[in-house]
């Protein structure tokens, strides 16, 4: 007589869908997150963008608001991902997380449900600055939007995984805020979001010529026609920016929306695949450890 071994499936789409729906429903019912996304966008893109833009004039042939648009999208993705992971601390405190972990639901499905929910919220929050794209003079294309959304999805998935790793290492609600800010700020400021690795800042005249001529000049690597000064980061700071995975994902979005990049696009594509997979493995490992405590 042949013995039948019941091997539990690693994936349960119903579990993934249920946890994804829980995350997205909680986001849609929380107006403070949506308000935060709009307030950050107005503060950084409109107030700071136009304020500093009056001094910096042009960065590599773009206004400062145009240049930092992808960076503001990244900032919203960072905050959304960490806030999604923050809910895990609340669930753990009230025993909801343990109930899920000890249930028959496959751990990989639980992890994927949490991370895909966080990634979806990150895309929604990261898309808020795109509503201001016409205001700052960035034309949107279907291909550019699809690439930007794909990159934000990969970034949100990975960062939610990092947030889960942090959330499972701390005991109280207070510690997560300071730790998450300690992650968000370095990742954001050291990604080239608000300054180029190397470029011409303060140029004049390039934005005054017709758009068709600007596009043609950019194909030849010409981004300024007068004035300005060359800005180049110190080698040690450039090394940190290049070691930051967010830098490559931001660069992909900037290329998709503006047609401008300073890092290898191939490396960016690899990061968009490898970073989420690594974060998934770490998040599942951290949740597995909770079941053993």
Order of alpha helices (4+ residues) and beta strands (2+ residues): alpha-alpha-alpha-beta-beta-alpha-alpha-alpha-alpha-alpha-alpha-beta-alpha-beta-alpha-alpha-alpha
